Amino acid sequence: MQIEMPLATSTILRKLAVFVLAAILSGCGGAPQRNPVPEELITKAVIPDVPRARFWADDWYKLSEERLTHLSEADTRKFFAAIYGEPHNC
C-alpha cells in the first residue's frame, strides 16, 4: 500500500531536506583557521592580564591553595560574596 502525498507537500519536504543538508555541510566547512603558539614559544606564552592562566592540570590544587591561603578576610568577603557568611551543609 503506497501513501500518496500532495505535490505541494512533497515539494516542500524536498526543499526542506536540501536546506537542512546544505546547512549541515556548510557548518563543516566554516571552521576558522587557528594560529597556535609556535612550539619554541610554548613555555613563554601568556594571556595578557591573566597571570598563571596556563598551567598543568595536575598543578591546579597548588595554585588554588596558594591563592586561597593568602586571601585576607576582606578579599574573601569580596570574592565569595554569594557564599560568605551563609550556612554550609558539612
C-alpha positions as CSV (number, residue, x, y, z in Angstrom):
1,M,0.0,0.0,0.0
2,Q,1.5,3.3,-1.1
3,I,0.6,6.6,0.5
4,E,0.1,9.5,-1.9
5,M,1.2,12.9,-0.8
6,P,0.0,16.1,-2.3
7,L,2.5,17.6,-4.8
8,A,2.9,20.8,-2.7
9,T,3.8,18.8,0.4
10,S,6.3,16.6,-1.5
11,T,8.0,19.7,-2.9
12,I,8.2,21.4,0.5
13,L,9.8,18.3,2.0
14,R,12.4,18.1,-0.7
15,K,13.3,21.8,-0.4
16,L,13.5,21.4,3.4
17,A,15.8,18.4,3.0
18,V,18.1,20.2,0.7
19,F,18.2,23.2,3.0
20,V,19.0,21.1,6.1
21,L,21.7,19.2,4.2
22,A,23.2,22.5,2.9
23,A,23.2,23.9,6.5
24,I,24.9,20.8,7.9
25,L,27.5,20.7,5.2
26,S,28.3,24.4,5.4
27,G,28.9,24.0,9.2
28,C,31.6,21.6,8.5
29,G,33.5,23.8,6.1
30,G,33.2,27.1,8.1
31,A,35.7,26.5,10.8
32,P,38.2,29.4,11.1
33,Q,41.9,28.9,10.7
34,R,43.8,28.5,14.0
35,N,47.1,30.1,14.8
36,P,48.5,28.0,17.6
37,V,51.5,29.1,19.6
38,P,54.8,28.1,17.9
39,E,56.5,25.2,19.7
40,E,59.6,27.3,20.6
41,L,57.3,29.8,22.4
42,I,55.0,27.4,24.3
43,T,56.9,27.9,27.7
44,K,56.8,31.7,27.3
45,A,53.2,32.1,26.1
46,V,50.9,34.1,28.4
47,I,47.5,35.7,28.4
48,P,47.6,39.4,29.0
49,D,46.2,40.5,32.3
50,V,45.6,36.9,33.4
51,P,48.5,35.7,35.4
52,R,49.1,32.0,35.6
53,A,46.3,31.2,33.2
54,R,48.4,28.4,31.7
55,F,49.3,25.6,34.0
56,W,49.4,21.8,34.0
57,A,46.2,20.2,35.1
58,D,47.8,18.3,38.0
59,D,49.1,21.6,39.4
60,W,45.7,23.3,39.9
61,Y,45.4,22.4,43.5
62,K,48.8,24.0,44.3
63,L,47.7,27.2,42.6
64,S,44.3,27.2,44.3
65,E,45.8,26.5,47.7
66,E,48.4,29.3,47.3
67,R,45.7,31.7,46.1
68,L,43.2,30.9,48.9
69,T,45.6,30.8,51.8
70,H,46.8,34.3,51.1
71,L,43.4,35.9,50.9
72,S,42.6,38.4,53.6
73,E,39.2,38.4,55.3
74,A,38.1,41.4,53.2
75,D,39.3,39.7,50.0
76,T,37.4,36.5,50.9
77,R,34.2,38.5,51.6
78,K,34.7,40.4,48.3
79,F,35.5,37.4,46.0
80,F,33.0,35.0,47.6
81,A,30.2,37.4,48.5
82,A,27.4,35.0,47.4
83,I,28.5,32.3,49.9
84,Y,30.3,34.3,52.5
85,G,28.5,34.1,55.8
86,E,26.0,31.6,54.5
87,P,25.3,28.3,56.4
88,H,27.0,25.3,54.8
89,N,26.0,21.7,55.0
90,C,29.2,20.0,56.1
